[in-house]
């Protein structure tokens, strides 16, 4: 008898994890697949998809399960998952994280916000929304987001035994990082217990959303005239908020001595300066604030600030927009300099 709650036409139960580099989604996918295969007699596969291997770049991790008598020979990306785990809630700005979700599917989001707010941002019309403060748990336990998300995923995938993942966590960390075993076990248990759910059923007179694979916008027939790429590199249109791992620098102007050490280490020129006069009437540049649109939350500025004018702050939705200080790009002949 199958323990899988549902299957697609190939006999697979599929999970897709949406994340950014640095949050551990790739490892979480491996551990999830390992628990299903070694402790439940399922066939399973896991692989990841990502671009440049660096913190902040989008990452997808795919997990497939099937009964022991069905081989998994499909290694294509999962496009119509039963469960989606969103490790970074700001991803919805650049990635359609709920693409292809089944009408009875479940979306797990790492957030502290209200269900309806998250649903609106994700444009989730139906299905079940699960939320857990994975980042908060990880900060308190001094671990990573992935273990808390695994706890919540095991609550969703109730055909899997949580004790199996506890064994996998023990095995994963005990040799190289034995001091991290207990914190990660606590993180997993808290994720399992603290996740909450809200269902948005499909109306009786409505049909499930048909999946359609998006076409490339840069093909020889679909690219813009001249092959123009509008969002290249760090252009003035670039929004790096989806690259932050949950924290950003908080600026307190009254503590700042305008030493410019923060500006020296900032890789994306986020700090906004303005010329003024000091107490002796001499010309000097004064720090006005941070243009958070370009800030990826590396916190190098916090590490180098000598006066505590910059401190790390857990990001809240809307904070960056409300406290953003706009860059002043001087106009020159031919455009913006």
N, C-alpha and C positions, 0 to 999 in steps of 0.2 A: 504493500500500500504506500502511495506517495505521500511524503510529508510536505511537499511544496503546495502552497495555498492556491496558486494559479500558474498557468504556463501559456506561452505563445504557441503558434502553429508548429514550431519546431520542437516543442517540449521543454523550453528554457524558461527559467525565472530570472529576470534581468534587473540589475541595479547599476545606476550611473552616478558617479560622484563628480560634482562640479566644484572646482577649487582654484586656488592660485599656488604657484610654487612656494614652498616653505611651510605650508600648513600640514603636510603629511598625508595627503589624500592617496598618494601612490602606495605608501606603506599600509595605510588603512585598508585599501583594496586587497592587497596581498594577504593581510591577516584575516580578513573576512572570508576570502576564498579558502584559506588554509583551514579555518575552523569548520567550514561546511564539508570539506573533503575528508579531513582526518578524523573528525569526531561524529559525523552524521551519515557517512556512507554515500554522500552525493558525489557526482562528478561536478567539477568546477573549473573555471578558467578566469584569469585576471590579467589585464594588461592596461597600459596607460597611453594617453595621447597628449603630447605637449610640444610647444615650439622650442624657443631658446630655453635652455636649462638654467633658469635663474629665478630668484625670489620675485614674486609679483606677477609672473606671466601666467596666463590661463592654463589650467591642467584639467584633464578628464581622466577618471579611472573607471574601468568597466569590469563588472563581475557577473558571470553567468553560472547558474546552477542547473543541473538536470538530475533525473533519477539515475541510479547506477546502471541501468540497462540502456541508457541513451548516451551515445558519445557526443562530445562537443567538438565539432570540427569547424565551427563558425568563429572566426577571429576578426570579424568586422566590427566597427564601432556600434555601440548600442544606441539605436535611434528611437525605440519605443519601449522605454523601461517601465517596470512595475513600481520601482522605487527610485527616487532621486534624492541625493544628499547634497545640499548646498553649503559648503564650508565657509563661504565668504558672501555675505548678503548683498554687497555692492556689485557683485558680478552681473546682476540683471541689467546694468547700464550698458554693458558691452556684449553680453552673451545671453541668448535665449535659453535660460537654464531649464525651463519646463517644457522644452520642445519634445513633442511626441509622447507626452505622458498619457497613459491609459485613463479612461474615464473613472475607473475605480482605483487609480494609483495614489501614491503617497509621496509628498514632498517634505523633506526634513530640512529646516533652515537654522543655521547658527545665528541667533538674534535674541534681543531682549524686547523687541517691539510687539505691538498688538497684532493679533492674527489678521484682522481686516486690513491694516496698513501694509503688512507683508504681502497679502493676497493682491492688493491693488498694484503694488510695484511689480510683482511677478506676472500680473495679468492672468492669474489663475482663475479659470471659470468654474472648474469642478474638481473633484477629488478630495483628498484629505491633506490638510496642512498640519505638520508637526513642527514645533519650535523648541529649541533648547539653548540655554546660554552656555554654549560650549567654550567660548573664549573666557567668560568669567570663571568657569570651573577650572580651566587650564591655568589661569593666572593664580588662583587661590591654591591650587595643588602643585604649582611650579612644574607643569607638564606641557603637553601640546594639545591643540584643538582636536587632533585626529582621534585620540583615545576617548574623549567625551562623545564625539560623534559616533564612534563605534558602539558605545553604550546605548545611545538613542536608536541606532540602526538595529541593534539586537532586540530592543523593545518592539520595533516595527516588524521585524522579521521573526515573529514569535515561534516559528518552526525550528529556529536555532536555539540551542541551549547556551545561556550566558556562561555557564561553567566551562564550556569549550573555549570561549574567547579568553577567559581568565587563564586557562592553561597556555593558550597561544601567547598571551602577554608575558607570562612567566618565562616561556621558552625564548621569546624574542629579546628580552632585556637581561636575563640573568647572567649571561656570560660576559658581555662587554660593559653593561651598565646595571649591575646588581642593585645599586642604590635607587634606581628608578622603577624597580618592580612594584613596590608598595604604593608610591604616588600614582602610578598609572593604573593600578587596580582600583584605587579609590576614585580616580577620574572616570574610569569605565563605569563603576557602580553608580556614581552620581549622574552621569549621562543617562543611564538606564532608568533611574528613578525620577529624574527631574524633567524629562521630556513631556510635553503636553500636546493635545490633539484637538483639532476642530475640523469637522467634515462639511464639505460643500457639495451636496448631492446634485447629480445631473437632473434637470427638470424632466418631468414625465414626457413632455412633448418635444424634447430636444434629442439630438443625436450626438454621439461621441465625436470628438474632433478628429477629422481625418489627418493623417500625417502626410506631409509633403516635404521632400528634401529640398532645402534652399539651393538655388542656382548660384554659381560663382558670379560675383559682380565684376570680375577682372578677366573674363574670357575674351576671345577675339571678337565675339559678337555682342558681349554685354558691357565691355569696358567703355568708359567715357571717351569722348573725342580727344585724341592726343594721348590716350593712356594715362590720364591724370589720376594720381592717387591722392585723395583729399585728406587722409589722416596719417600722413607719413611722419615717422620719427617723433620728435618732440615739437611739433608745430604749435602755433598759438591756439589751435582747436583741441589739442590733446588733453584728455582728462585722465589723470593717474589715480583717481580715488579708488578704482577697482584693484589697484596694486597694493594698497595698504593692508597690513596684516592685523588690523584692529586698533592700531594706535597711531597718533599723530602728535607733533610738538605743539604745546600750548605756550603762547607768548605773553609775558607780563611786561609791558613797556616800562613801568616805573622801576623795575629792577635792572634794566638794560644799561650797559655802559658803552654801547656802540663800538665794541672792539672789533667786530666783523669776523670773529673766529668762526661763527656759524656759517657765514657766507663763504668762507674759505673751504669748508668741508662739504657744503651742499652740492650734490651731483647734478641737480636740476635747476639751480638758480631760482629758488623759491622765494628768497627774501627781497623785500621791497624797501628801497632806500630813498631818502629825499634830502636835498641839500638845505642846510640851515646854518644859523649862527650859534656858537657856543656861548657860555657865560661871559667870555672875554671879547665877544664880538668877532671871533674868527670863524671862517667858513669851515663847515664840517658836514659829513654825511650822517644822517640819523636814521636808524631802523624804524620803519613804520609798521611792519607786520609781515605776514606770510601769505603768499598766493597759494592757497591749498590746492588749486587745480593741478599744479605741477608737483605737488608733494606726494611721494610714494611711501612715506612713513618709515624711512630707514633709521631715523632718530640719531644720526651722526651729529646733528647740531646740538641735541640734548647732552650728548656725551662730552662735547667740547666746550659748552658754555660755562664760563667761570663764575657766574653770579646767580645761577638758578632762575634767570629770566626765561629760560626755556625748560620745560618739563614734559615728560611723557603723559599723554592723556588718552584714555580709552575713547575711541571715536564713537560719537553718537550721530545718528542720521540728522543732517541739517546743520550740525555745528560748523563744518568746513565752509558751507555756503554763507552762513551768518557772519563768520569771522574772517572771511577772505578779504585780503587787501589786494586790489588789482594792480598788476604790473603796468607801468607806464612805458609803452613802446613808442619812441619818438618817430614821427613820420619823416621820411626822406623821399627824394625823387625816386619813383619806381615802386613805392610801397612802404612796408614797415621794416625798420632796421632791426 
